[in-house]
């Protein structure tokens, strides 16, 4: 689950941020791919730590 979340989030967010900052130029695809791989490399370990923590917090807050 953490990998799927980090995969999707890094894909979308890197695409949007590169498009906003660089625009759709000839360097877009290579810049976006590099940003996506960097985001995935940071996002996956982060999600592996935060998803279980968030799940516990939600269960705590929603349990009777």
PDB file as gemmi writes it, atoms N, CA and C in Angstrom:
CRYST1    1.000    1.000    1.000  90.00  90.00  90.00 P 1                      
ATOM      1  N   UNK A   1       0.825  -1.197   0.000  1.00  0.00           N  
ATOM      2  CA  UNK A   1       0.000   0.000   0.000  1.00  0.00           C  
ATOM      3  C   UNK A   1       0.873   1.266   0.000  1.00  0.00           C  
ATOM      4  N   UNK A   2       1.913   1.262   0.801  1.00  0.00           N  
ATOM      5  CA  UNK A   2       2.795   2.429   0.864  1.00  0.00           C  
ATOM      6  C   UNK A   2       3.463   2.710  -0.467  1.00  0.00           C  
ATOM      7  N   UNK A   3       3.858   1.630  -1.168  1.00  0.00           N  
ATOM      8  CA  UNK A   3       4.489   1.823  -2.472  1.00  0.00           C  
ATOM      9  C   UNK A   3       3.502   2.426  -3.468  1.00  0.00           C  
ATOM     10  N   UNK A   4       2.283   1.929  -3.478  1.00  0.00           N  
ATOM     11  CA  UNK A   4       1.274   2.444  -4.417  1.00  0.00           C  
ATOM     12  C   UNK A   4       0.959   3.917  -4.138  1.00  0.00           C  
ATOM     13  N   UNK A   5       0.859   4.270  -2.883  1.00  0.00           N  
ATOM     14  CA  UNK A   5       0.604   5.663  -2.520  1.00  0.00           C  
ATOM     15  C   UNK A   5       1.771   6.547  -2.953  1.00  0.00           C  
ATOM     16  N   UNK A   6       2.987   6.138  -2.626  1.00  0.00           N  
ATOM     17  CA  UNK A   6       4.146   6.958  -2.981  1.00  0.00           C  
ATOM     18  C   UNK A   6       4.344   7.011  -4.489  1.00  0.00           C  
ATOM     19  N   UNK A   7       4.049   5.926  -5.185  1.00  0.00           N  
ATOM     20  CA  UNK A   7       4.153   5.900  -6.646  1.00  0.00           C  
ATOM     21  C   UNK A   7       3.208   6.922  -7.264  1.00  0.00           C  
ATOM     22  N   UNK A   8       1.943   6.862  -6.885  1.00  0.00           N  
ATOM     23  CA  UNK A   8       0.945   7.776  -7.452  1.00  0.00           C  
ATOM     24  C   UNK A   8       1.177   9.226  -7.075  1.00  0.00           C  
ATOM     25  N   UNK A   9       1.470   9.462  -5.807  1.00  0.00           N  
ATOM     26  CA  UNK A   9       1.676  10.837  -5.356  1.00  0.00           C  
ATOM     27  C   UNK A   9       2.916  11.460  -5.997  1.00  0.00           C  
ATOM     28  N   UNK A  10       4.002  10.721  -6.059  1.00  0.00           N  
ATOM     29  CA  UNK A  10       5.215  11.282  -6.658  1.00  0.00           C  
ATOM     30  C   UNK A  10       5.027  11.506  -8.154  1.00  0.00           C  
ATOM     31  N   UNK A  11       4.289  10.624  -8.819  1.00  0.00           N  
ATOM     32  CA  UNK A  11       4.005  10.771 -10.251  1.00  0.00           C  
ATOM     33  C   UNK A  11       3.261  12.074 -10.526  1.00  0.00           C  
ATOM     34  N   UNK A  12       2.152  12.275  -9.834  1.00  0.00           N  
ATOM     35  CA  UNK A  12       1.299  13.446 -10.071  1.00  0.00           C  
ATOM     36  C   UNK A  12       1.977  14.727  -9.609  1.00  0.00           C  
ATOM     37  N   UNK A  13       2.520  14.715  -8.402  1.00  0.00           N  
ATOM     38  CA  UNK A  13       3.090  15.953  -7.868  1.00  0.00           C  
ATOM     39  C   UNK A  13       4.327  16.405  -8.629  1.00  0.00           C  
ATOM     40  N   UNK A  14       5.188  15.469  -9.032  1.00  0.00           N  
ATOM     41  CA  UNK A  14       6.365  15.873  -9.801  1.00  0.00           C  
ATOM     42  C   UNK A  14       5.957  16.403 -11.171  1.00  0.00           C  
ATOM     43  N   UNK A  15       4.939  15.788 -11.789  1.00  0.00           N  
ATOM     44  CA  UNK A  15       4.457  16.263 -13.081  1.00  0.00           C  
ATOM     45  C   UNK A  15       3.955  17.699 -12.974  1.00  0.00           C  
ATOM     46  N   UNK A  16       3.127  17.955 -11.978  1.00  0.00           N  
ATOM     47  CA  UNK A  16       2.549  19.297 -11.814  1.00  0.00           C  
ATOM     48  C   UNK A  16       3.629  20.321 -11.481  1.00  0.00           C  
ATOM     49  N   UNK A  17       4.534  19.981 -10.568  1.00  0.00           N  
ATOM     50  CA  UNK A  17       5.553  20.957 -10.170  1.00  0.00           C  
ATOM     51  C   UNK A  17       6.527  21.265 -11.299  1.00  0.00           C  
ATOM     52  N   UNK A  18       6.897  20.266 -12.088  1.00  0.00           N  
ATOM     53  CA  UNK A  18       7.788  20.533 -13.225  1.00  0.00           C  
ATOM     54  C   UNK A  18       7.047  21.342 -14.281  1.00  0.00           C  
ATOM     55  N   UNK A  19       5.780  21.047 -14.522  1.00  0.00           N  
ATOM     56  CA  UNK A  19       5.000  21.809 -15.497  1.00  0.00           C  
ATOM     57  C   UNK A  19       4.854  23.261 -15.070  1.00  0.00           C  
ATOM     58  N   UNK A  20       4.623  23.491 -13.782  1.00  0.00           N  
ATOM     59  CA  UNK A  20       4.474  24.868 -13.287  1.00  0.00           C  
ATOM     60  C   UNK A  20       5.792  25.621 -13.375  1.00  0.00           C  
ATOM     61  N   UNK A  21       6.878  24.984 -12.989  1.00  0.00           N  
ATOM     62  CA  UNK A  21       8.169  25.675 -12.921  1.00  0.00           C  
ATOM     63  C   UNK A  21       8.931  25.732 -14.237  1.00  0.00           C  
ATOM     64  N   UNK A  22       8.772  24.717 -15.082  1.00  0.00           N  
ATOM     65  CA  UNK A  22       9.534  24.658 -16.324  1.00  0.00           C  
ATOM     66  C   UNK A  22       8.668  24.905 -17.542  1.00  0.00           C  
ATOM     67  N   UNK A  23       7.408  24.520 -17.464  1.00  0.00           N  
ATOM     68  CA  UNK A  23       6.547  24.583 -18.639  1.00  0.00           C  
ATOM     69  C   UNK A  23       6.793  23.359 -19.507  1.00  0.00           C  
ATOM     70  N   UNK A  24       6.040  23.260 -20.581  1.00  0.00           N  
ATOM     71  CA  UNK A  24       6.161  22.104 -21.475  1.00  0.00           C  
ATOM     72  C   UNK A  24       7.171  22.395 -22.579  1.00  0.00           C  
ATOM     73  N   UNK A  25       8.445  22.343 -22.196  1.00  0.00           N  
ATOM     74  CA  UNK A  25       9.528  22.591 -23.141  1.00  0.00           C  
ATOM     75  C   UNK A  25      10.127  21.260 -23.581  1.00  0.00           C  
ATOM     76  N   UNK A  26      11.195  21.339 -24.354  1.00  0.00           N  
ATOM     77  CA  UNK A  26      11.839  20.114 -24.837  1.00  0.00           C  
ATOM     78  C   UNK A  26      12.527  19.350 -23.697  1.00  0.00           C  
ATOM     79  N   UNK A  27      12.825  20.011 -22.620  1.00  0.00           N  
ATOM     80  CA  UNK A  27      13.482  19.360 -21.478  1.00  0.00           C  
ATOM     81  C   UNK A  27      12.476  18.826 -20.463  1.00  0.00           C  
ATOM     82  N   UNK A  28      11.189  18.965 -20.747  1.00  0.00           N  
ATOM     83  CA  UNK A  28      10.173  18.593 -19.764  1.00  0.00           C  
ATOM     84  C   UNK A  28      10.249  17.124 -19.362  1.00  0.00           C  
ATOM     85  N   UNK A  29      10.248  16.218 -20.332  1.00  0.00           N  
ATOM     86  CA  UNK A  29      10.180  14.790 -20.009  1.00  0.00           C  
ATOM     87  C   UNK A  29      11.381  14.307 -19.204  1.00  0.00           C  
ATOM     88  N   UNK A  30      12.577  14.709 -19.594  1.00  0.00           N  
ATOM     89  CA  UNK A  30      13.747  14.252 -18.848  1.00  0.00           C  
ATOM     90  C   UNK A  30      13.787  14.868 -17.451  1.00  0.00           C  
ATOM     91  N   UNK A  31      13.423  16.132 -17.340  1.00  0.00           N  
ATOM     92  CA  UNK A  31      13.393  16.791 -16.030  1.00  0.00           C  
ATOM     93  C   UNK A  31      12.321  16.174 -15.149  1.00  0.00           C  
ATOM     94  N   UNK A  32      11.143  15.933 -15.727  1.00  0.00           N  
ATOM     95  CA  UNK A  32      10.056  15.333 -14.952  1.00  0.00           C  
ATOM     96  C   UNK A  32      10.413  13.923 -14.496  1.00  0.00           C  
ATOM     97  N   UNK A  33      10.996  13.111 -15.377  1.00  0.00           N  
ATOM     98  CA  UNK A  33      11.338  11.748 -14.999  1.00  0.00           C  
ATOM     99  C   UNK A  33      12.349  11.736 -13.860  1.00  0.00           C  
ATOM    100  N   UNK A  34      13.334  12.605 -13.923  1.00  0.00           N  
ATOM    101  CA  UNK A  34      14.329  12.691 -12.848  1.00  0.00           C  
ATOM    102  C   UNK A  34      13.675  13.135 -11.540  1.00  0.00           C  
ATOM    103  N   UNK A  35      12.780  14.122 -11.628  1.00  0.00           N  
ATOM    104  CA  UNK A  35      12.073  14.583 -10.432  1.00  0.00           C  
ATOM    105  C   UNK A  35      11.167  13.487  -9.876  1.00  0.00           C  
ATOM    106  N   UNK A  36      10.528  12.720 -10.758  1.00  0.00           N  
ATOM    107  CA  UNK A  36       9.653  11.641 -10.318  1.00  0.00           C  
ATOM    108  C   UNK A  36      10.445  10.554  -9.594  1.00  0.00           C  
ATOM    109  N   UNK A  37      11.590  10.141 -10.151  1.00  0.00           N  
ATOM    110  CA  UNK A  37      12.398   9.115  -9.512  1.00  0.00           C  
ATOM    111  C   UNK A  37      12.937   9.584  -8.159  1.00  0.00           C  
ATOM    112  N   UNK A  38      13.308  10.853  -8.077  1.00  0.00           N  
ATOM    113  CA  UNK A  38      13.758  11.409  -6.804  1.00  0.00           C  
ATOM    114  C   UNK A  38      12.619  11.415  -5.798  1.00  0.00           C  
ATOM    115  N   UNK A  39      11.436  11.841  -6.239  1.00  0.00           N  
ATOM    116  CA  UNK A  39      10.270  11.855  -5.368  1.00  0.00           C  
ATOM    117  C   UNK A  39       9.887  10.464  -4.900  1.00  0.00           C  
ATOM    118  N   UNK A  40       9.998   9.489  -5.775  1.00  0.00           N  
ATOM    119  CA  UNK A  40       9.687   8.114  -5.401  1.00  0.00           C  
ATOM    120  C   UNK A  40      10.709   7.574  -4.406  1.00  0.00           C  
ATOM    121  N   UNK A  41      11.967   7.906  -4.610  1.00  0.00           N  
ATOM    122  CA  UNK A  41      13.022   7.449  -3.701  1.00  0.00           C  
ATOM    123  C   UNK A  41      12.847   8.028  -2.296  1.00  0.00           C  
ATOM    124  N   UNK A  42      12.319   9.228  -2.209  1.00  0.00           N  
ATOM    125  CA  UNK A  42      12.063   9.843  -0.905  1.00  0.00           C  
ATOM    126  C   UNK A  42      10.681   9.434  -0.383  1.00  0.00           C  
ATOM    127  N   UNK A  43       9.718   9.354  -1.285  1.00  0.00           N  
ATOM    128  CA  UNK A  43       8.336   9.092  -0.884  1.00  0.00           C  
ATOM    129  C   UNK A  43       8.085   7.690  -0.377  1.00  0.00           C  
ATOM    130  N   UNK A  44       8.731   6.688  -0.962  1.00  0.00           N  
ATOM    131  CA  UNK A  44       8.453   5.321  -0.535  1.00  0.00           C  
ATOM    132  C   UNK A  44       8.875   5.054   0.912  1.00  0.00           C  
ATOM    133  N   UNK A  45      10.104   5.390   1.303  1.00  0.00           N  
ATOM    134  CA  UNK A  45      10.446   5.173   2.721  1.00  0.00           C  
ATOM    135  C   UNK A  45       9.592   6.021   3.670  1.00  0.00           C  
ATOM    136  N   UNK A  46       9.255   7.233   3.231  1.00  0.00           N  
ATOM    137  CA  UNK A  46       8.405   8.084   4.052  1.00  0.00           C  
ATOM    138  C   UNK A  46       7.030   7.464   4.235  1.00  0.00           C  
ATOM    139  N   UNK A  47       6.447   6.965   3.143  1.00  0.00           N  
ATOM    140  CA  UNK A  47       5.136   6.318   3.230  1.00  0.00           C  
ATOM    141  C   UNK A  47       5.205   5.045   4.063  1.00  0.00           C  
ATOM    142  N   UNK A  48       6.310   4.320   3.967  1.00  0.00           N  
ATOM    143  CA  UNK A  48       6.462   3.091   4.748  1.00  0.00           C  
ATOM    144  C   UNK A  48       6.438   3.377   6.247  1.00  0.00           C  
ATOM    145  N   UNK A  49       6.855   4.562   6.628  1.00  0.00           N  
ATOM    146  CA  UNK A  49       6.842   4.957   8.035  1.00  0.00           C  
ATOM    147  C   UNK A  49       5.509   5.603   8.408  1.00  0.00           C  
ATOM    148  N   UNK A  50       5.006   6.498   7.552  1.00  0.00           N  
ATOM    149  CA  UNK A  50       3.836   7.291   7.922  1.00  0.00           C  
ATOM    150  C   UNK A  50       2.500   6.581   7.747  1.00  0.00           C  
ATOM    151  N   UNK A  51       2.358   5.684   6.783  1.00  0.00           N  
ATOM    152  CA  UNK A  51       1.064   5.023   6.562  1.00  0.00           C  
ATOM    153  C   UNK A  51       0.652   4.200   7.787  1.00  0.00           C  
ATOM    154  N   UNK A  52       1.519   3.347   8.336  1.00  0.00           N  
ATOM    155  CA  UNK A  52       1.098   2.619   9.553  1.00  0.00           C  
ATOM    156  C   UNK A  52       0.819   3.547  10.735  1.00  0.00           C  
ATOM    157  N   UNK A  53       1.604   4.595  10.859  1.00  0.00           N  
ATOM    158  CA  UNK A  53       1.373   5.559  11.933  1.00  0.00           C  
ATOM    159  C   UNK A  53       0.031   6.252  11.760  1.00  0.00           C  
ATOM    160  N   UNK A  54      -0.268   6.687  10.555  1.00  0.00           N  
ATOM    161  CA  UNK A  54      -1.548   7.338  10.287  1.00  0.00           C  
ATOM    162  C   UNK A  54      -2.711   6.377  10.527  1.00  0.00           C  
ATOM    163  N   UNK A  55      -2.536   5.122  10.152  1.00  0.00           N  
ATOM    164  CA  UNK A  55      -3.576   4.121  10.377  1.00  0.00           C  
ATOM    165  C   UNK A  55      -3.866   3.961  11.873  1.00  0.00           C  
ATOM    166  N   UNK A  56      -2.817   3.920  12.691  1.00  0.00           N  
ATOM    167  CA  UNK A  56      -3.008   3.807  14.144  1.00  0.00           C  
ATOM    168  C   UNK A  56      -3.691   5.032  14.727  1.00  0.00           C  
ATOM    169  N   UNK A  57      -3.316   6.211  14.247  1.00  0.00           N  
ATOM    170  CA  UNK A  57      -3.933   7.442  14.737  1.00  0.00           C  
ATOM    171  C   UNK A  57      -5.421   7.471  14.383  1.00  0.00           C  
ATOM    172  N   UNK A  58      -5.751   7.098  13.152  1.00  0.00           N  
ATOM    173  CA  UNK A  58      -7.152   7.087  12.740  1.00  0.00           C  
ATOM    174  C   UNK A  58      -7.950   6.067  13.538  1.00  0.00           C  
ATOM    175  N   UNK A  59      -7.392   4.883  13.744  1.00  0.00           N  
ATOM    176  CA  UNK A  59      -8.080   3.882  14.550  1.00  0.00           C  
ATOM    177  C   UNK A  59      -8.290   4.360  15.978  1.00  0.00           C  
ATOM    178  N   UNK A  60      -7.298   5.032  16.546  1.00  0.00           N  
ATOM    179  CA  UNK A  60      -7.429   5.578  17.882  1.00  0.00           C  
ATOM    180  C   UNK A  60      -8.527   6.642  17.955  1.00  0.00           C  
ATOM    181  N   UNK A  61      -8.550   7.526  16.971  1.00  0.00           N  
ATOM    182  CA  UNK A  61      -9.523   8.617  16.983  1.00  0.00           C  
ATOM    183  C   UNK A  61     -10.955   8.151  16.681  1.00  0.00           C  
ATOM    184  N   UNK A  62     -11.090   7.060  15.968  1.00  0.00           N  
ATOM    185  CA  UNK A  62     -12.429   6.611  15.563  1.00  0.00           C  
ATOM    186  C   UNK A  62     -12.950   5.434  16.383  1.00  0.00           C  
ATOM    187  N   UNK A  63     -12.135   4.898  17.279  1.00  0.00           N  
ATOM    188  CA  UNK A  63     -12.611   3.772  18.087  1.00  0.00           C  
ATOM    189  C   UNK A  63     -13.485   4.281  19.233  1.00  0.00           C  
ATOM    190  N   UNK A  64     -14.464   3.472  19.612  1.00  0.00           N  
ATOM    191  CA  UNK A  64     -15.377   3.911  20.700  1.00  0.00           C  
ATOM    192  C   UNK A  64     -14.716   3.931  22.056  1.00  0.00           C  
TER     193      UNK A  64                                                      
END                                                                             
